[in-house]
Amino acid sequence: MRPSPPRNAFIGQDAGWCLRANGWGEWRGVRHFFAVVSRLGDGVFWYVLMAALIVVDGLDGLAASAHLAATGVIALTLYKGLKRWTRRPRPFASDVRIRAWIAPLDEFSFPSGHTLHAVAFTLVALAHYPGLAPLLIPFAACVAASRVVLGLHYPSDVLAATVIGSALAGLSIWLVPGVSLLG
């Protein structure tokens, strides 16, 4: 049986993956793409989605949008509390080789709020409108990748946010009668 690597080995790998992904930002097109995706993930994309659901699907769209909004408020409270508690510095603040390609919204790295929201919103939206999967899943994945490429988060921040966002969405979906990801 192979022993587990020491904790600092994982941290080193996490920083190494972050450094490699951040290097992709050297290419202007890649940097611009992920900057736009990140900006849309600030909330713009989700607000437009909620408005579109209401316009296209009336009261059912309003119910889905209210579900998304309630999940978003809880996600915001949760991730801000975790950031204050963990106080993990952003990658560019810890390693001079990692460049922040855009300005961060706050000081701390763990967890990625963009990713947490993208995952939670995607899962909740898909519980209401499974046909949106071809749009929402790639967008959420790009939001998550953007955070590492732009030097704002470590891969572990994004992975943790994915787990937290999934759990939050699962609980949220479970609490709303008549809504399910399983059809």
Buried (B, 14 or more C-beta within 10 A) or exposed (E): EEEEEEEEEEEEBBBEBBBEBBBBBEEEEBBEBBBEBBBBBBBEBBBEBBEEBBEEBEEEBEBBBEBBBBBBEBBBEBBEEBBEEEEBEBBBBBBEEBBBBBEBEEEBBBBBBBBBBBBBBBBBBBBBBEEBEEBBBEBBBBBBBBBBBBBBBBBBBBBBBBEBBBBBBBEBBEEBEEBEBEE
